[in-house]
Amino acid sequence: MLEGAKSIGAGAATIALAGAAVGIGNVLGSLIHSVARNPSLAKQSFGYAILGFAVTEAIALFAPMMAFLISFVFQSHKKS
């Protein structure tokens, strides 16, 4: 029973990767819009976009980490 719950939990933890992909697309899409509206601030906007990309990617790295923790670290204690 616990093994099935661990598999469901690990699968649910990886759903966050889809959210990270949406976040990265949102950051880069906003960069395109901001450069199109004001090309003179392209360098400053690019710096902010790289910062947003890095933060979003760092959050995305926590999803597989949690999936691996759920799958391999949390052991079930079976009574013998």
Secondary structure, 3 states (H helix, E strand, C coil): CHHHHHHHHHHHHCCHHHHHHHHHHHHHHHHHHHHHHCHHHHHHHHHHHHHHHHHHHHHHHHHHHHHHHHHHHCCCCCCC
